[in-house]
Amino acid sequence: MGPKTTKAYEALRERLASGQYVPGDKFPSERSLTEELGIGRTALRQVLARLVSEGALEVRGRSSYRVPGAVSVSTPEGIEPWQVHGERDLYDNQWVKLQLWDVEPPGVERFEHHVVKLQHVAITAVLDDQERVLMMWRYRFVPGRFGWELPGGIVDKGETPADAALREVVEETGWRPSALEHVVTYQPMVGMVDSPHEIFVAHGAEKVGEPTDLEEAGYIEWVPLSDVPGLMARGELLGSGTLVALLHILASRNRPASTDAR
């Protein structure tokens, strides 16, 4: 980095170290930072990328950054990972790959473990200004039941998760969300299944038409967030992505607000 970029990095690093931003705070926009620091967008992104690599910031959606949440627990040390000696395919198509992996846990004899590889998935919770979330009432034939779900689906080849999340909401509901915020990536069944799930939240949406994915579309409703605990208790929230996204939103609403007036 050049002198001006280095100076911008040091200024932002000092703000973070001084506690000006508390854990969970949204960082100022790129536009406001370029104007304030007197550097170009490309140089600023170099600074922000360095802060992200150092763990001082985390990326939340496109060009959106947040101060990481504070934790009190430290990362355990000295614990050895499993050794993977090989893998072989048992079944493979565009939806599902079933494999056997030759694994060796620490201190345990080697054995073969089934591994299922599924698709990369993006799911979005769209909120409006009335504290409601955009959901669909669907029938799922595998468990043989109806339930509420958030829109989402597979990330296509060459597509970013954010683009997939936006596309799926439009195709399944006819609503186009405002800017998406990425909140977490997780694995729904980490012991055997590999299927990264990307969770996004959007505030606001515009009605742009009717659903075009008739296979995936269901009855569409703006559901009050206050109904979520009751729907959960009744077992009417289907899919881990729906649960993770809604629990994140409820936890965020109950988090103490920053006293900073930014």
TORKOL-4160 file (C-alpha; in steps of 0.2 Angstrom, whole numbers, padded with zeros to 4 digits, m for minus):
262
<pt num="1" X="0000" Y="0000" Z="0000"/>
<pt num="2" X="0006" Y="0018" Z="m0004"/>
<pt num="3" X="0008" Y="0032" Z="0010"/>
<pt num="4" X="m0010" Y="0038" Z="0008"/>
<pt num="5" X="m0018" Y="0020" Z="0009"/>
<pt num="6" X="m0007" Y="0016" Z="0023"/>
<pt num="7" X="m0012" Y="0031" Z="0033"/>
<pt num="8" X="m0031" Y="0027" Z="0029"/>
<pt num="9" X="m0027" Y="0009" Z="0036"/>
<pt num="10" X="m0019" Y="0015" Z="0052"/>
<pt num="11" X="m0033" Y="0028" Z="0055"/>
<pt num="12" X="m0047" Y="0014" Z="0053"/>
<pt num="13" X="m0037" Y="0002" Z="0063"/>
<pt num="14" X="m0035" Y="0015" Z="0077"/>
<pt num="15" X="m0054" Y="0018" Z="0077"/>
<pt num="16" X="m0057" Y="m0001" Z="0079"/>
<pt num="17" X="m0044" Y="m0003" Z="0093"/>
<pt num="18" X="m0050" Y="0012" Z="0103"/>
<pt num="19" X="m0068" Y="0005" Z="0104"/>
<pt num="20" X="m0076" Y="0018" Z="0094"/>
<pt num="21" X="m0086" Y="0004" Z="0085"/>
<pt num="22" X="m0093" Y="m0010" Z="0097"/>
<pt num="23" X="m0095" Y="m0028" Z="0092"/>
<pt num="24" X="m0109" Y="m0030" Z="0080"/>
<pt num="25" X="m0109" Y="m0012" Z="0074"/>
<pt num="26" X="m0111" Y="m0009" Z="0055"/>
<pt num="27" X="m0095" Y="0000" Z="0048"/>
<pt num="28" X="m0098" Y="0016" Z="0038"/>
<pt num="29" X="m0101" Y="0014" Z="0019"/>
<pt num="30" X="m0088" Y="0014" Z="0006"/>
<pt num="31" X="m0094" Y="0031" Z="m0001"/>
<pt num="32" X="m0093" Y="0040" Z="0016"/>
<pt num="33" X="m0076" Y="0032" Z="0020"/>
<pt num="34" X="m0069" Y="0038" Z="0003"/>
<pt num="35" X="m0075" Y="0055" Z="0006"/>
<pt num="36" X="m0069" Y="0056" Z="0024"/>
<pt num="37" X="m0052" Y="0048" Z="0021"/>
<pt num="38" X="m0048" Y="0056" Z="0004"/>
<pt num="39" X="m0044" Y="0040" Z="m0005"/>
<pt num="40" X="m0051" Y="0031" Z="m0020"/>
<pt num="41" X="m0063" Y="0016" Z="m0019"/>
<pt num="42" X="m0050" Y="0004" Z="m0025"/>
<pt num="43" X="m0038" Y="0010" Z="m0012"/>
<pt num="44" X="m0051" Y="0009" Z="0001"/>
<pt num="45" X="m0056" Y="m0009" Z="m0003"/>
<pt num="46" X="m0037" Y="m0014" Z="m0001"/>
<pt num="47" X="m0038" Y="m0006" Z="0016"/>
<pt num="48" X="m0054" Y="m0015" Z="0020"/>
<pt num="49" X="m0048" Y="m0032" Z="0013"/>
<pt num="50" X="m0033" Y="m0031" Z="0025"/>
<pt num="51" X="m0044" Y="m0027" Z="0040"/>
<pt num="52" X="m0055" Y="m0042" Z="0035"/>
<pt num="53" X="m0040" Y="m0053" Z="0034"/>
<pt num="54" X="m0034" Y="m0048" Z="0051"/>
<pt num="55" X="m0051" Y="m0052" Z="0058"/>
<pt num="56" X="m0054" Y="m0033" Z="0063"/>
<pt num="57" X="m0069" Y="m0033" Z="0051"/>
<pt num="58" X="m0081" Y="m0045" Z="0043"/>
<pt num="59" X="m0090" Y="m0044" Z="0026"/>
<pt num="60" X="m0109" Y="m0043" Z="0026"/>
<pt num="61" X="m0116" Y="m0043" Z="0009"/>
<pt num="62" X="m0109" Y="m0033" Z="m0006"/>
<pt num="63" X="m0098" Y="m0018" Z="0000"/>
<pt num="64" X="m0105" Y="m0020" Z="0018"/>
<pt num="65" X="m0094" Y="m0022" Z="0033"/>
<pt num="66" X="m0097" Y="m0025" Z="0052"/>
<pt num="67" X="m0087" Y="m0026" Z="0067"/>
<pt num="68" X="m0086" Y="m0045" Z="0073"/>
<pt num="69" X="m0096" Y="m0050" Z="0088"/>
<pt num="70" X="m0086" Y="m0051" Z="0104"/>
<pt num="71" X="m0084" Y="m0069" Z="0111"/>
<pt num="72" X="m0076" Y="m0074" Z="0128"/>
<pt num="73" X="m0071" Y="m0092" Z="0124"/>
<pt num="74" X="m0054" Y="m0095" Z="0116"/>
<pt num="75" X="m0050" Y="m0107" Z="0102"/>
<pt num="76" X="m0044" Y="m0124" Z="0109"/>
<pt num="77" X="m0026" Y="m0129" Z="0105"/>
<pt num="78" X="m0018" Y="m0145" Z="0103"/>
<pt num="79" X="m0033" Y="m0155" Z="0097"/>
<pt num="80" X="m0028" Y="m0165" Z="0081"/>
<pt num="81" X="m0040" Y="m0166" Z="0066"/>
<pt num="82" X="m0045" Y="m0183" Z="0058"/>
<pt num="83" X="m0034" Y="m0189" Z="0044"/>
<pt num="84" X="m0042" Y="m0193" Z="0027"/>
<pt num="85" X="m0032" Y="m0206" Z="0018"/>
<pt num="86" X="m0044" Y="m0207" Z="0002"/>
<pt num="87" X="m0061" Y="m0207" Z="m0005"/>
<pt num="88" X="m0071" Y="m0216" Z="m0018"/>
<pt num="89" X="m0088" Y="m0213" Z="m0026"/>
<pt num="90" X="m0103" Y="m0224" Z="m0024"/>
<pt num="91" X="m0116" Y="m0214" Z="m0033"/>
<pt num="92" X="m0115" Y="m0197" Z="m0042"/>
<pt num="93" X="m0127" Y="m0186" Z="m0052"/>
<pt num="94" X="m0131" Y="m0167" Z="m0053"/>
<pt num="95" X="m0140" Y="m0167" Z="m0037"/>
<pt num="96" X="m0132" Y="m0180" Z="m0025"/>
<pt num="97" X="m0115" Y="m0188" Z="m0023"/>
<pt num="98" X="m0112" Y="m0202" Z="m0011"/>
<pt num="99" X="m0095" Y="m0207" Z="m0006"/>
<pt num="100" X="m0085" Y="m0218" Z="0006"/>
<pt num="101" X="m0070" Y="m0209" Z="0014"/>
<pt num="102" X="m0056" Y="m0218" Z="0022"/>
<pt num="103" X="m0054" Y="m0209" Z="0039"/>
<pt num="104" X="m0043" Y="m0210" Z="0054"/>
<pt num="105" X="m0048" Y="m0201" Z="0070"/>
<pt num="106" X="m0034" Y="m0197" Z="0083"/>
<pt num="107" X="m0031" Y="m0213" Z="0093"/>
<pt num="108" X="m0044" Y="m0223" Z="0083"/>
<pt num="109" X="m0042" Y="m0237" Z="0070"/>
<pt num="110" X="m0045" Y="m0232" Z="0052"/>
<pt num="111" X="m0063" Y="m0235" Z="0045"/>
<pt num="112" X="m0074" Y="m0230" Z="0030"/>
<pt num="113" X="m0087" Y="m0216" Z="0033"/>
<pt num="114" X="m0101" Y="m0212" Z="0021"/>
<pt num="115" X="m0101" Y="m0194" Z="0015"/>
<pt num="116" X="m0115" Y="m0186" Z="0005"/>
<pt num="117" X="m0111" Y="m0170" Z="m0006"/>
<pt num="118" X="m0126" Y="m0159" Z="m0010"/>
<pt num="119" X="m0128" Y="m0142" Z="m0018"/>
<pt num="120" X="m0123" Y="m0125" Z="m0012"/>
<pt num="121" X="m0138" Y="m0116" Z="m0006"/>
<pt num="122" X="m0143" Y="m0098" Z="m0003"/>
<pt num="123" X="m0159" Y="m0093" Z="0008"/>
<pt num="124" X="m0166" Y="m0076" Z="0011"/>
<pt num="125" X="m0176" Y="m0068" Z="0025"/>
<pt num="126" X="m0185" Y="m0052" Z="0018"/>
<pt num="127" X="m0191" Y="m0040" Z="0031"/>
<pt num="128" X="m0203" Y="m0026" Z="0028"/>
<pt num="129" X="m0206" Y="m0010" Z="0039"/>
<pt num="130" X="m0220" Y="m0018" Z="0048"/>
<pt num="131" X="m0209" Y="m0031" Z="0057"/>
<pt num="132" X="m0215" Y="m0045" Z="0045"/>
<pt num="133" X="m0205" Y="m0058" Z="0035"/>
<pt num="134" X="m0209" Y="m0064" Z="0018"/>
<pt num="135" X="m0213" Y="m0083" Z="0018"/>
<pt num="136" X="m0221" Y="m0097" Z="0009"/>
<pt num="137" X="m0233" Y="m0111" Z="0014"/>
<pt num="138" X="m0227" Y="m0126" Z="0005"/>
<pt num="139" X="m0230" Y="m0145" Z="0005"/>
<pt num="140" X="m0214" Y="m0156" Z="0006"/>
<pt num="141" X="m0217" Y="m0174" Z="0001"/>
<pt num="142" X="m0202" Y="m0181" Z="0009"/>
<pt num="143" X="m0208" Y="m0178" Z="0027"/>
<pt num="144" X="m0226" Y="m0178" Z="0021"/>
<pt num="145" X="m0231" Y="m0161" Z="0028"/>
<pt num="146" X="m0235" Y="m0143" Z="0025"/>
<pt num="147" X="m0225" Y="m0129" Z="0033"/>
<pt num="148" X="m0218" Y="m0111" Z="0032"/>
<pt num="149" X="m0202" Y="m0108" Z="0022"/>
<pt num="150" X="m0191" Y="m0094" Z="0017"/>
<pt num="151" X="m0187" Y="m0092" Z="m0002"/>
<pt num="152" X="m0170" Y="m0100" Z="m0007"/>
<pt num="153" X="m0162" Y="m0113" Z="m0018"/>
<pt num="154" X="m0147" Y="m0119" Z="m0027"/>
<pt num="155" X="m0132" Y="m0108" Z="m0032"/>
<pt num="156" X="m0130" Y="m0111" Z="m0050"/>
<pt num="157" X="m0112" Y="m0113" Z="m0058"/>
<pt num="158" X="m0104" Y="m0096" Z="m0060"/>
<pt num="159" X="m0116" Y="m0087" Z="m0049"/>
<pt num="160" X="m0112" Y="m0079" Z="m0033"/>
<pt num="161" X="m0123" Y="m0084" Z="m0017"/>
<pt num="162" X="m0129" Y="m0066" Z="m0016"/>
<pt num="163" X="m0135" Y="m0067" Z="m0034"/>
<pt num="164" X="m0143" Y="m0084" Z="m0031"/>
<pt num="165" X="m0152" Y="m0077" Z="m0016"/>
<pt num="166" X="m0159" Y="m0062" Z="m0025"/>
<pt num="167" X="m0164" Y="m0073" Z="m0040"/>
<pt num="168" X="m0173" Y="m0086" Z="m0030"/>
<pt num="169" X="m0183" Y="m0073" Z="m0020"/>
<pt num="170" X="m0190" Y="m0066" Z="m0036"/>
<pt num="171" X="m0193" Y="m0082" Z="m0045"/>
<pt num="172" X="m0202" Y="m0090" Z="m0030"/>
<pt num="173" X="m0212" Y="m0075" Z="m0023"/>
<pt num="174" X="m0212" Y="m0061" Z="m0036"/>
<pt num="175" X="m0204" Y="m0049" Z="m0024"/>
<pt num="176" X="m0187" Y="m0041" Z="m0027"/>
<pt num="177" X="m0178" Y="m0037" Z="m0011"/>
<pt num="178" X="m0167" Y="m0022" Z="m0008"/>
<pt num="179" X="m0149" Y="m0024" Z="m0004"/>
<pt num="180" X="m0145" Y="m0041" Z="0004"/>
<pt num="181" X="m0134" Y="m0043" Z="0019"/>
<pt num="182" X="m0125" Y="m0060" Z="0022"/>
<pt num="183" X="m0126" Y="m0065" Z="0040"/>
<pt num="184" X="m0119" Y="m0083" Z="0041"/>
<pt num="185" X="m0113" Y="m0098" Z="0031"/>
<pt num="186" X="m0116" Y="m0115" Z="0039"/>
<pt num="187" X="m0118" Y="m0134" Z="0036"/>
<pt num="188" X="m0134" Y="m0142" Z="0041"/>
<pt num="189" X="m0128" Y="m0159" Z="0045"/>
<pt num="190" X="m0109" Y="m0157" Z="0047"/>
<pt num="191" X="m0105" Y="m0175" Z="0052"/>
<pt num="192" X="m0110" Y="m0183" Z="0036"/>
<pt num="193" X="m0117" Y="m0171" Z="0023"/>
<pt num="194" X="m0107" Y="m0157" Z="0014"/>
<pt num="195" X="m0120" Y="m0143" Z="0008"/>
<pt num="196" X="m0115" Y="m0125" Z="0012"/>
<pt num="197" X="m0130" Y="m0115" Z="0016"/>
<pt num="198" X="m0128" Y="m0096" Z="0014"/>
<pt num="199" X="m0141" Y="m0085" Z="0024"/>
<pt num="200" X="m0145" Y="m0068" Z="0019"/>
<pt num="201" X="m0157" Y="m0054" Z="0026"/>
<pt num="202" X="m0165" Y="m0040" Z="0016"/>
<pt num="203" X="m0174" Y="m0025" Z="0023"/>
<pt num="204" X="m0188" Y="m0020" Z="0010"/>
<pt num="205" X="m0194" Y="m0027" Z="m0006"/>
<pt num="206" X="m0203" Y="m0022" Z="m0022"/>
<pt num="207" X="m0217" Y="m0032" Z="m0030"/>
<pt num="208" X="m0211" Y="m0035" Z="m0048"/>
<pt num="209" X="m0223" Y="m0049" Z="m0054"/>
<pt num="210" X="m0229" Y="m0066" Z="m0050"/>
<pt num="211" X="m0219" Y="m0081" Z="m0046"/>
<pt num="212" X="m0211" Y="m0089" Z="m0061"/>
<pt num="213" X="m0204" Y="m0105" Z="m0052"/>
<pt num="214" X="m0221" Y="m0114" Z="m0051"/>
<pt num="215" X="m0213" Y="m0130" Z="m0044"/>
<pt num="216" X="m0205" Y="m0121" Z="m0029"/>
<pt num="217" X="m0218" Y="m0108" Z="m0027"/>
<pt num="218" X="m0231" Y="m0109" Z="m0013"/>
<pt num="219" X="m0244" Y="m0098" Z="m0004"/>
<pt num="220" X="m0235" Y="m0082" Z="m0001"/>
<pt num="221" X="m0238" Y="m0072" Z="0015"/>
<pt num="222" X="m0230" Y="m0058" Z="0025"/>
<pt num="223" X="m0229" Y="m0066" Z="0042"/>
<pt num="224" X="m0227" Y="m0056" Z="0058"/>
<pt num="225" X="m0210" Y="m0059" Z="0067"/>
<pt num="226" X="m0220" Y="m0060" Z="0083"/>
<pt num="227" X="m0228" Y="m0076" Z="0076"/>
<pt num="228" X="m0211" Y="m0085" Z="0073"/>
<pt num="229" X="m0210" Y="m0092" Z="0091"/>
<pt num="230" X="m0227" Y="m0099" Z="0090"/>
<pt num="231" X="m0225" Y="m0107" Z="0073"/>
<pt num="232" X="m0208" Y="m0114" Z="0079"/>
<pt num="233" X="m0217" Y="m0122" Z="0094"/>
<pt num="234" X="m0231" Y="m0129" Z="0082"/>
<pt num="235" X="m0217" Y="m0137" Z="0071"/>
<pt num="236" X="m0223" Y="m0127" Z="0056"/>
<pt num="237" X="m0206" Y="m0119" Z="0051"/>
<pt num="238" X="m0198" Y="m0131" Z="0039"/>
<pt num="239" X="m0180" Y="m0133" Z="0034"/>
<pt num="240" X="m0164" Y="m0128" Z="0044"/>
<pt num="241" X="m0161" Y="m0113" Z="0033"/>
<pt num="242" X="m0178" Y="m0105" Z="0038"/>
<pt num="243" X="m0174" Y="m0109" Z="0056"/>
<pt num="244" X="m0156" Y="m0102" Z="0056"/>
<pt num="245" X="m0162" Y="m0086" Z="0047"/>
<pt num="246" X="m0177" Y="m0082" Z="0059"/>
<pt num="247" X="m0167" Y="m0086" Z="0075"/>
<pt num="248" X="m0153" Y="m0074" Z="0069"/>
<pt num="249" X="m0166" Y="m0060" Z="0066"/>
<pt num="250" X="m0174" Y="m0063" Z="0083"/>
<pt num="251" X="m0158" Y="m0064" Z="0092"/>
<pt num="252" X="m0152" Y="m0048" Z="0083"/>
<pt num="253" X="m0168" Y="m0039" Z="0089"/>
<pt num="254" X="m0165" Y="m0043" Z="0107"/>
<pt num="255" X="m0147" Y="m0038" Z="0106"/>
<pt num="256" X="m0143" Y="m0022" Z="0116"/>
<pt num="257" X="m0141" Y="m0007" Z="0104"/>
<pt num="258" X="m0125" Y="0003" Z="0102"/>
<pt num="259" X="m0125" Y="0020" Z="0111"/>
<pt num="260" X="m0116" Y="0027" Z="0097"/>
<pt num="261" X="m0127" Y="0039" Z="0087"/>
<pt num="262" X="m0119" Y="0036" Z="0070"/>
